[in-house]
Amino acid sequence: IRVKRLLKNKTAEDIANLPELDDERCEMGQRMNENLASCIYRVEPTMFPLIVFQLVTTTLKHGLSPTSSPGFAGLGMLLCGPFGKPHEGREMAKAAELILEKPGMRSRAVRTIFATQSFCYHWTSPLQDTIAPLLKGYQAGLEIGDNESACYCLFTRSYHLFFTGRALDSIQKELEATIPVLTQLKQDESKLSIIALLATVKKLRGIDAKAGDKILDSILATAASNGDFSLSATVNLLKLEVFVFYQKWKEAIDLVRKAGNVRLFLSCFFSSVRYTFLEALTFLKVAQSSSGWKKRQMKKCAHNAMQLIRGWAKNGNVNVVHYLRILGAELAVLNGKNEKAKKSFNAAIAASSRNGFLQDRALAHELASAYFKAQGD
């Protein structure tokens, strides 16, 4: 409430035109909060908003400093994700970028690029549009010596390439080239995320499946021992990707039940959106093969997940339109509406193709094929 009151009706331009901070103690506090925010997000995300609000409040009260840019990017992230106000969040992301243009404010440029492109813009713009800026962020980070933020940009770009349906052989080659770079730069956190994605890509290609299972389980164990809930959530998402791809619905529902609230630890990443779709699809498929109380329970869980996705679509998320088409088709199957199911599968395939999500077009084809086969069509 205090942040909202301080912001009033300020535009991105108003925020970027605030005077510079000239209080040394406040500036030191801002640097401490910035460092704390980057650490706490992975292990205790419920505390993250408090740190962001402190960064933003101090800027609005006392003026701009280099930490203001990631602070407003963080506020944009919260508005886009948990608060469900992506257009307001986009305005805060724009403010963060405008602050960077001020003299003496460029030191946090790469961190800001990572935050805006990873957490903000995919809520209202095509996911493909983040790939080129994230590569520039990686290159800029190496140039100025901000290796940590550079590698965050790199691993997020890799995941966005995967989610947008880039050819798996192409992704595999890029990931295999990325791992030595992360090793050389001593970025173990990003490296584990890339190793997990590489193992998943190879499993989807039918390469070293058993070895991939061991790698993913090992990373899960490492994440658990380190208290890295974000990494655990990422690995669970990747495991669910594989189960859904191979239509192993029993394994998929077991994972969903065991993994818990994955969205909390993937909050604001596109990964949280992807997980919600896969989760909803799993609930629908299990409901189709269930009866009685279990069928009603699975249908209710699917409905709750679909409501989240509908809300994102209503707020302008163009990346979830084809998700709703696929889920709508499976819901029609569940409800015994065969004609609607046929039309919805065709619409799902068309929407996936139109929006460039090639792997989801393939998924829609596989789901439609299984449905028509069951119908004897």
Long-range contacts (C-beta under 8 A, 24 or more apart in sequence): 2-53, 2-57, 3-53, 3-56, 3-57, 3-60, 3-75, 6-56, 6-57, 6-60, 6-61, 7-60, 11-91, 11-95, 12-91, 12-92, 12-94, 12-95, 12-98, 13-98, 15-59, 15-60, 15-72, 15-95, 15-98, 15-99, 16-64, 16-95, 16-98, 16-99, 16-101, 16-102, 18-59, 18-60, 18-63, 18-64, 19-63, 19-64, 20-63, 20-64, 20-65, 20-102, 20-104, 21-58, 21-59, 21-62, 21-63, 21-64, 21-65, 21-68, 22-63, 23-62, 26-58, 26-62, 26-65, 27-65, 27-67, 29-58, 30-55, 30-58, 30-59, 30-65, 30-67, 30-68, 30-71, 31-67, 33-58, 33-67, 33-71, 34-67, 34-70, 34-71, 34-108, 37-70, 37-74, 38-111, 41-230, 42-228, 42-229, 42-230, 42-231, 42-265, 43-227, 43-228, 43-229, 43-230, 45-229, 45-230, 45-264, 45-265, 45-267, 46-264, 48-74, 48-78, 49-78, 49-82, 52-77, 52-78, 64-99, 64-102, 64-105, 65-105, 66-104, 66-105, 66-106, 66-107, 66-108, 67-108, 68-96, 68-99, 68-105, 69-96, 69-97, 69-99, 69-100, 69-105, 69-108, 69-109, 69-111, 69-112, 70-96, 70-108, 70-111, 70-112, 70-115, 71-96, 72-96, 72-99, 73-111, 73-112, 73-115, 73-116, 73-119, 73-120, 74-115, 76-115, 76-116, 76-119, 76-120, 77-115, 77-119, 77-120, 77-268, 78-268, 80-119, 80-120, 80-123, 80-124, 80-268, 81-119, 81-123, 81-267, 81-268, 81-272, 82-267, 82-268, 84-311, 84-315, 85-315, 86-120, 86-123, 86-124, 86-315, 86-316, 86-317, 87-124, 87-315, 87-316, 89-120, 89-123, 90-120, 90-121, 90-123, 90-124, 92-120, 93-120, 93-121, 107-144, 109-140, 109-144, 110-137, 110-140, 110-141, 110-144, 110-146, 110-149, 110-150, 110-153, 111-146, 111-149, 113-137, 113-140, 113-149, 113-153, 114-149, 114-152, 114-153, 114-156, 117-153, 117-156, 118-152, 118-153, 118-156, 118-268, 118-269, 118-270, 119-268, 119-269, 120-268, 122-160, 122-270, 122-273, 122-317, 122-319, 123-312, 123-315, 123-316, 123-317, 124-315, 124-316, 124-317, 124-318, 125-318, 126-318, 126-319, 126-355, 126-356, 127-160, 127-163, 127-164, 127-270, 127-319, 128-160, 128-164, 128-356, 130-156, 130-157, 130-160, 131-157, 131-160, 131-161, 131-164, 134-160, 147-185, 147-186, 147-187, 148-187, 150-185, 151-182, 151-185, 151-187, 151-190, 152-190, 154-178, 154-181, 154-182, 154-190, 155-182, 155-190, 155-193, 155-194, 155-197, 156-269, 158-194, 158-197, 159-193, 159-197, 159-269, 159-270, 159-271, 160-270, 162-197, 162-201, 163-270, 163-271, 163-274, 163-357, 164-356, 164-357, 165-356, 165-357, 165-358, 165-359, 165-360, 165-361, 168-201, 168-204, 168-205, 169-205, 171-197, 171-201, 172-198, 172-201, 172-202, 172-205, 175-201, 189-228, 189-231, 192-219, 192-222, 192-223, 192-231, 193-231, 193-234, 195-219, 196-231, 196-234, 196-235, 196-238, 197-238, 199-238, 200-238, 200-239, 200-241, 200-242, 203-242, 204-241, 204-242, 204-245, 229-264, 229-265, 230-265, 230-266, 232-265, 233-259, 233-262, 233-264, 233-265, 233-266, 233-271, 233-275, 234-266, 234-271, 236-262, 236-275, 237-262, 237-266, 237-271, 237-274, 237-275, 237-278, 240-275, 240-278, 240-279, 240-282, 241-274, 241-278, 243-282, 244-278, 244-281, 244-282, 244-363, 245-363, 247-285, 247-366, 247-370, 249-282, 249-285, 249-286, 249-289, 250-286, 252-278, 252-282, 252-285, 252-286, 253-282, 253-283, 253-286, 253-298, 256-282, 256-283, 270-319, 273-309, 273-312, 273-317, 273-319, 273-320, 276-305, 276-308, 276-309, 277-305, 277-309, 277-320, 277-323, 277-326, 277-327, 279-305, 280-305, 280-306, 280-309, 280-323, 280-327, 281-326, 281-327, 281-330, 284-327, 284-330, 284-331, 284-333, 284-334, 285-330, 287-334, 288-330, 288-333, 288-334, 299-334, 302-327, 302-331, 306-331, 318-355, 319-355, 319-357, 321-351, 321-355, 322-348, 322-351, 322-352, 322-354, 322-355, 322-357, 322-360, 322-364, 323-360, 325-351, 325-352, 325-364, 326-352, 326-360, 326-363, 326-364, 326-367, 329-364, 329-367, 329-368, 329-371, 330-367, 333-371, 338-375, 341-371, 345-371
